[in-house]
């Protein structure tokens, strides 16, 4: 069963709506399953169903699914010659800045205004966050909007990808192979059981992002593999016991790739609700932590029966989705479009000046 959005050809350069839907689910996994634990006293989730228990313990790994999706989408969008010139590289950099920085800056300023008293929030961490370098700091030093650490390491992936694509197909493959191999070596030698530990941010990003690149290149072959095979791969990855080794490789090379391929084959993933969620995934990711901290600042960690816990979850989800929608509409999209318009106008003026100079 071959889907339109994994068939090669001219029609492929379009939005991968099914991956946008999956990205929305990943954002909700981090925001509404993993980080909601900080709203309640320890032990509040004892006795919950096994699936929810896994999501609460391993919800942090949805960030690795983000990296994988980014790698696939970037290959889909940019490996058609867009990065073969210096102008293309410059436009790529501006587009990434316009996409990431405005909302990051706003949430940073909000966190600085509301939570400067927090131990990790100081001028050093503020300036690291201001220049999107917070991912290079330790977990206890990043401060402010903690989840934004992934922006830093995604930018590292963007730079490697863009420079390699500019240098040619051979260079891109060398960088891809090196990124995957070196990341796996890191987890084999320095990784700890389970994963998500301090110092693993860049290897996690490189592994996920460039595995996504490989999957995009293999999309024709993958298209002919039955979906049931990927269901089996995902199940095997979930059950695989890594022992003393990190579980990040099994997630980034088995579980999340299989899930992404399955998602690409499900029309439901590009339904209107899923696209709505995907459009707000970045905003959900950046606004959920300040909302959680604001809540616990006044209530402390809560406790109660299952009905109370579910009610708090539902209220928190509703507030976060509303805030994400507002942030997307008044900050993220207008700022992104404005930056891109300014850049396009500048390029047009430069092109006009060059044409005029040649005519003289």
N, C-alpha and C positions, 0 to 999 in steps of 0.2 A: 504494500500500500504506500504509494509515493504521494506526498503532500506538495502542494504548489510552493510552499515556502522552504522546501529543501531541494527543489529541482533546479539544477544549474541553468543559466541562460539569462537573457536580458530582463525577463520578468522578475528575476530574483532580487534586483536592486529596489527593494521596497521594504516597508516596515515589517519586521517579524513580530506581528501582534501577539502570537502565542508565547513568545519569550518575554514580551512585556507583561503579559498576564502572570507568567511564572515569576518574574522579578517582583511583581506586586505581592505574590504569595510569600516570597522570601523575605521581603521587608516586614510583612505581618508576622512571620515566624520569629524574627528577631525582636520586634517591638511588642507583640502581644502574647508571646509564649515564653520567650527566654527572659526578657528584662522585666516582665510583670512580677517575677519572683521577689524583686526588691520592694514591692508594695506590701508584702506580708511577712509576718514573723517566720523564722525558720521552722520547718516541719508542717507548714500549712497544707502542703500538697501530699502528705503521707497517705497512702492507701488509694491514690488515684489510679485510673487505668494505665496499663503498660505503655500504650502509645503516647498518652499525655506525659507520662513520666519521662519517656525518651525525649520528647520535644522540650520539656523543661530543662533537662540536663544538657542536651545537645543543641539547643536552639541557636547557640552562638555560631554553629557551623553553617547556618544559612548564608552567612557572609561569604563563605567559600563558594556557594552556589552563585552569588552575585559575580564573583570573579570569573567563573566559568561562562556565565551568560555574556559578560562583557567581552571576553575573548572571542566568542562565536560571532557576536554582533559586529564587532570591529572588523573582523575578517570579512564578513558579509558586506559591510558598507564601504570599506576603504581599499580592499585589495582589487581594485579595478583601474589602477593608475592614478587615483586621487593624490597619492603621496609620492609621486615620482618626480615632483619639482619642488623647489624651495617655496614657491607660492603656495603649493598644496600643503606643505608642512606648516607654513605660517597660518593658513586658514584652519588647519587641524588644531593647532595650539589655541587659537582664538575661540574656536567652537568648544573646546574642552573647558577653557576658562569660563566662557559664558554659561556653560551648563553647570559647572560645579561651584564656582566661587561666590556668586551673589547670595544664595541661600545659606551657604556655609558662613559667610561673613555676618549675616543677620542673626543666625542662631548663636554664633560666637558672642556677639555683642549682647544678646539677650541673656545668655548664660553668665557673662561677665557682670551684667547689671544685677542679676538675681542671686548668683552663687559665688561671688568673689571670696566669701568667707571660707569656702571649702579648702581643705589642706593642700590639695594639688594645684589650686588656682593661684598663680602668681604672675609677675611680669614676664618671667622667662617662658613659662608655658603659654602665656597669652600671645607673645610674639611668635612662638613656634606655630601656634594655631593660626595666627594672622597670615603667615606665609605658607600655610598648609604643610608644615613639617612635623606635625604632632605625631605622626605614625612612626617617626624615628625615635621617639621617647619611650621609656618604659611605661607599663600600664599604670603605675602609680604616679607618673609624672606628667601625663598628657593633659589632665585637667579639662575644665569647661565641658564641652559636648563630647563625651567619651567616644561614642560610636564613630565620630568623624575621623578616627585614626585610619579607617580604610580608604579615605580619600587620598591620603599621602601615598599609600602603596599602590593604589590604582594608577596614580600619576607616574610612578616608576614604570609600571607596565606600559602605559601609553607612550612614554619616551622611548623605551626599548623597541616597542612595536613600530612606531613611526620612523625612527632612524633606520631600523632594519629594513622596513618596506621601501624606504627611499633608496637604500643601498642595493636593492635587487632581491629577486626570489631566493637566490642561494644564501644571501645574508640573513634573510628572514627565517629560513629553515635552520640555519646554524644557531641563531639566537633562540629559536623555539626549542630545539633539542637541548641546548645548553641550559636554558631556564628550567626545563623539566628535570633533566638529569641532576643538576646541582641542587635543586629543591629536594628531590628524593634522597640525595646523599645527606643533606642536612637532617632530614627527618630520620634517616637510618642511623646516623652517627650521634646527632645531638637532640633528637626528638625525645619527648617523654611520653609515657602511656597516656592514652586518650588524645589530648591535644588542646590547642587554643592557649598555649602558654606564652609568657613574655619572650620576646626575641624571635617569634615565629611569623611575624606579620608579613615581611617581604617574601619569605619562602612560600607561605600560603598563597599570596597573591600571584606570584610567578607561576606556581604549579597550576592553579585554577585557570588563570587567564590563558596560558599557552596550551593547556589541554583543550580549552575551548577552540583555539586556533586549529589544532589538529583535527578536531571533530568537524569543523567547517570544511577543511580540505578533503575529508573522507566522506562527505555528505552523500555522494552518489552511491558509494558502496553501502553505507549505512541504510540508505533508503530501501534496499532490498532485503534487509534483515527483519524477520518477523518481530512484531512488538513484544510478543511473549518472551522472546530471548532477553530483551532489555528489562522486562519485569523480573526475570530470573536473576539477571546480573545485579539489579538493585537489591533484591532480597538477599542474595549472597553477600553483597557488600555490607548490608545491615548486620548480618549474622557473623561476619568474619571477626574472629577474635585476634587482635594484633599483639596480644601479650604485653611485653615490655616496650613495644614500639608504638609510635604515634599513630592515631587513627585517621589523621588528616589525609594521608595518601589513599586509604580505602574509600573515603568520602569523595575526594576530588577526582579520583580515577575510576571509580565504580558506581557509587550511589548517585551522585549528582549528575554525571554524564548520562547515565541511563534515564534518570528522571527528566532531564532536559530533552532527550530524544523522544521520549514518550509524550512530553508536553507539546513538541512540535507536530505531533500526529493527532492532537486532540482539538477539534474545532471549538470546544467549550473554552479553551484557554484564550481565545480572542473574542469572546462574547463581550457585550458592552460592560457588564460589571467588572470583568477581568481587565479590560483595557482601562477602565476608570481607575482601578486599583494600580495598574502598572504606571499610568501617567503620574500618579501621586507617590510612587514608591520612594523616590529620593526625598521628598518632603516628609513622608512617614518616618523614614529612617533618621532624619535630622531633628524632627520636632518631638519624637516620642520621649526621649530621655529628659529634656527640660520639663515636660509635663509631669513625668513620673516623679522627678525630684521636687517639683513645686507641690505635688500632692503630699508626699511623705514629709516635706518640711513642716506642714501644718497638722498632719494626722499621725505622724510616726508610722512605724510598720503596723499594719492592721492584722487582726485575727478574727475568725468567726467560723460559722458552719459553712458547708459547701454552697448553700444558696447565697449567703453573703459574699463569698469569694467570687461566685459567678456574676453576681450583680455588680461588684466592683470592676471586674474584667469588662463587662459590657459597657459600663459608664466610661471607663478609661479608653476603650476602643472608639466609642462614639466621639469623645472629645478629641482624641488624637486624629481621627479621620477628618473631623471638621477643621481642626487647626492645619492639617496638611493640605486640605483643599484650599483654604484661605492663603496659606503660604505659597502654594503653587500659582494661584491666580494673581496675587498682588506683588510677589517678589520674584519667584523663579522664572516664570514665563516672560513677564514684561522685561526683566533685566536681561535675560538671555536674548530676546528678540532685539532689544535696543543695542546691545553690544554687537550683535551680528550685523545690524543695519549700518552702524557706524563703520564697521570694518569693510563692509561691501562698498559703502560710499567712498571710503579712502582708496580702495583698490580701483574703483572706477575712475577717480581723479588721477591716480598714478598712471593708469592705462591711457587716459586721455592725454596726459603730459608727454608720455613716451611717443604716442602717435603724432602729436604736434611737432615734437623734436625731429622725428624721422621725415616729416614733410618739408622741413625747412631746407 
